[in-house]
Amino acid sequence: MKLILLRHAKSDWGDPMQEDRDRPLNKRGRRDAPRIGAWLRARGHLPDRILCSGAARTRETRDRLGIEAETLCLDALYLADPETILKLVDEHAAPALMVIAHNPGIADVADRLTDCDHPDFPRYPTGACTVIETDDGRCLDFAIPRELDID
């Protein structure tokens, strides 16, 4: 299975009274999400199914990717630990499955499943995306929005 692990794009912290779950993307996040989507399309990493946290910022990231796929918004992915994410991956397996979630859980899953030599892989910044071949643990691709030349 091809597993695509995406940390949501940069969120807006402008309203200190807003619940964490309800925070939307900020200007940079709204710019970066389509860039990640374009990168995924250009590299041929298109998911058959997307598992998306129920938080506003993950749903907005998904909407701005410009990728059509069956999508399940799961509250269980909101700030999920690695064990929960991996359980949901097993339950909703597809030939190419994307998970859009939060740190530290999404980064921990990426680190458990593959070894990537990119200098930003350990910190897994917002918008970080890893593509893994789960059969052998190969890291097929990794990107962060600020390094992409795609607009």
C-alpha positions in Angstrom: 0.0 0.0 0.0 1.1 3.5 -0.7 0.6 5.7 2.4 0.6 9.5 2.2 1.0 11.2 5.5 0.3 14.9 5.5 0.5 17.3 8.4 -2.1 20.1 7.9 -1.0 23.4 6.5 -0.2 26.4 8.7 -3.1 27.4 10.9 -4.3 30.8 12.1 -3.7 31.7 15.8 -5.2 35.3 15.4 -8.2 34.7 17.7 -7.0 33.6 21.2 -10.6 32.8 22.2 -11.1 30.4 19.3 -11.2 26.7 20.2 -8.2 24.8 18.8 -10.4 22.4 16.8 -12.0 25.4 15.1 -8.8 27.2 13.9 -8.8 27.7 10.1 -5.7 28.0 7.9 -3.8 31.3 7.9 -2.7 33.1 4.7 0.4 30.9 4.3 -1.6 27.7 4.9 -4.1 28.7 2.3 -1.2 29.2 -0.2 0.7 26.1 0.8 -2.1 23.5 0.7 -2.7 23.8 -3.1 1.1 23.6 -3.6 1.3 20.3 -1.8 -1.7 19.1 -3.9 0.0 20.1 -7.1 3.3 18.4 -6.0 1.4 15.2 -5.2 -0.4 15.2 -8.6 2.9 16.0 -10.4 4.6 13.1 -8.7 1.8 10.7 -9.3 0.9 10.2 -5.6 -2.9 10.4 -5.8 -4.9 8.8 -3.0 -7.8 6.5 -3.5 -9.1 7.4 0.0 -8.4 10.2 2.4 -8.7 10.0 6.2 -8.9 13.5 7.6 -9.1 14.8 11.1 -12.3 16.6 12.0 -10.5 19.8 12.9 -11.2 22.9 10.7 -7.5 23.2 9.6 -7.2 19.6 8.4 -10.5 19.8 6.5 -9.5 23.1 4.9 -6.1 21.6 4.0 -7.9 18.7 2.3 -10.3 21.0 0.5 -7.5 23.1 -0.9 -5.4 20.2 -2.2 -7.4 20.0 -5.3 -7.4 16.2 -5.2 -10.6 14.2 -5.7 -10.8 11.1 -3.5 -13.3 9.4 -1.2 -12.8 11.3 2.1 -13.7 10.2 5.6 -13.5 13.0 8.3 -12.8 11.2 11.5 -12.8 12.9 14.9 -10.6 10.1 16.2 -7.7 11.7 14.1 -7.9 15.0 16.0 -4.6 15.1 17.9 -4.4 11.3 17.6 -1.5 9.3 19.0 0.4 7.0 16.6 -1.4 3.9 17.7 -4.8 5.4 16.9 -3.6 6.6 13.5 -2.1 3.2 12.6 -5.3 1.5 13.7 -7.4 3.7 11.5 -5.0 3.1 8.6 -5.5 -0.6 9.0 -9.3 -0.3 9.2 -9.6 1.9 6.1 -6.8 0.5 4.0 -6.8 1.3 0.3 -4.2 0.9 -2.5 -3.2 4.6 -1.9 -4.3 6.0 1.4 -3.8 9.6 2.6 -4.0 10.6 6.2 -4.2 14.3 7.1 -3.6 14.9 10.8 -1.6 16.7 13.4 1.7 16.6 15.1 3.1 14.9 17.1 1.1 11.9 16.0 1.5 12.1 12.2 5.3 12.7 12.5 5.6 9.8 14.9 3.8 7.5 12.4 6.1 8.7 9.6 9.2 8.1 11.7 8.0 4.6 12.7 7.2 3.5 9.2 10.2 4.8 7.2 13.6 6.4 7.3 13.9 9.7 5.4 17.2 11.7 5.2 15.6 15.1 4.6 16.8 17.6 7.2 13.2 18.7 8.0 11.8 15.2 8.4 12.5 15.0 12.1 10.6 18.2 12.9 7.8 17.5 10.4 6.7 21.2 9.9 3.2 22.2 8.8 2.4 21.0 5.4 5.1 18.2 5.5 4.1 15.2 3.4 5.7 11.8 3.3 4.9 9.1 0.8 5.7 5.6 2.0 5.5 2.2 0.4 4.3 0.2 3.4 5.2 -3.2 2.0 8.9 -2.5 2.4 9.0 0.8 4.4 10.6 2.7 1.6 10.2 6.5 1.7 9.1 7.2 -1.9 8.9 11.0 -1.5 9.0 13.8 1.1 8.3 17.5 0.7 7.6 20.6 2.7 5.8 23.6 1.1 8.5 26.2 1.3 10.8 24.0 -0.9 8.3 23.6 -3.7 8.6 25.6 -6.9 5.0 24.9 -7.7 2.5 27.8 -7.6 
